[in-house]
Amino acid sequence: QVQLVESGGGLVQAGGSLRLACAASGRTFSTYAMGWFRQGPGKEREFVARISRNGGTTYYADSVKGRFTISRDNAKNTVYLQMNSLKPEDTAVYYCAADLYYGGRYTSKDSYDYWGQGSQVTVSS
């Protein structure tokens, strides 16, 4: 079992920055990969970023590449999403997710086993 608790969302103007954090508990944090997804109003939940167990490999959606950075601190059992140059289209509920079994495509929400509660990010124009 893994529990994920997110923090750090809020309201920001276009061009601004926010950092999301996701604190994990339960199973040893360094044994599984982590991802971030988001779901905008009226949209499907979509992949944002992923980081490997030791933090050495990262993946990003094209829409956020160069603006967002995923990182993790295994000593603190926490994964982060640094979001810079935010745009109104980044407005969404952001979810962290844990992939314990590496069984599918990393961009698919079905490949992740545990989810945080979600954190609202609103970018005003």
N, C-alpha and C positions, 0 to 999 in steps of 0.2 A: 504494500500500500504506500502511496505517496500523496502528501497533501501540499498544495500549492497556494500561496497567498500573495496577491499582487498589490503593488502600491505605486504611486507616482503620477497618476493621470491628472488631467485638469484641462483648463482653458488657456489657450495661448494664441497670440496673433500669428498670422502667416509670416514665415521667415524665422520664427522663434524656435526654441528647443525645449524638449522635455526628456526626462529619463524615467523609464519604467523599471521597477525591480520586481522580482518574483522569488520569494523565499520558499524553499522546499524542506519538507521533513518526512520522516519515514525511512524508506530505503536509502542506502548510501548514495549520496548525490553524484559522486564521481563515476558511478556505474551506468549512467544513462544519458542519452542526448536530450537536449532541450530545444524547443521551438517557440516562436511567437506567431500568432495568427491575429487577424482582425476581421471584424464584421461591421460594415457600414450600414446605414439605414436602408432597409429593403434589399440588402445584398447578401450573397452567400459568404460564409466564413472563408477567408482566403489566407494563404501562406504569406508570411512576411520574412522570417529569418529562422535559421537553425544553427546550432553549435554542437560540436561533437563532445564526447565525454570529457576529454582533457582540454578542450578549448582550442585545439590546433586546427580545426577545420570549420569553416563557416560557409553558409549559403544564404543568398538573398533573392527576394523577388526583384525583377527588373525595375518595378515601380519605386523601390526604395534604395536601390544600389547607389552607393556614393553619398547617401544622406543619413542612413541608419547604420548603427553598429551594434551587433550582438556580442556580449562577452559574459564570462562566468567567473565566479570566485568559489572554487570548491571548498575552501576553508570556511567560507561563510554560508555555504549551501544556497547560493543566490545566483540567479541569472539576470542580466540587465539588457535593456534595449535603449540605447542612446539615439534620440531622434532629433536631427538638425534640419534646418531649412524646411520646416514643416509647411505643408500646403493645405488648403481647405479640403481637398480630396483625401487627406489622411485622417479626417474625422471618422472615428469608429470606436467600437469597444475592442480593446486589445486583450488577448488571452495568451497566457503562457501555457505550455503543454510539455509533458514528459513522454519520451519514447523509450520504453524499457526493453523492447524486444526486436527492434530493427527489422520489422517484417515487411515493410512496404515502401512506397515512394515517400520521400521526406516532405514533399509538398502537399501530401494528402492528409486531411485532418483525421482520416480513418486509421492512420499509422500511429497515432498518439494515444496513450493509454490513460493519462490523467490530465485534468485541466484545472486552471485557476478559475476564480469567480468572474474575472473580467474587470477591466479598468477603462473608464471612459476618457477618451482624448478628443477634445473639440478644438479645431483650428478655425479661427475667425479671419475673414478677408479684410 
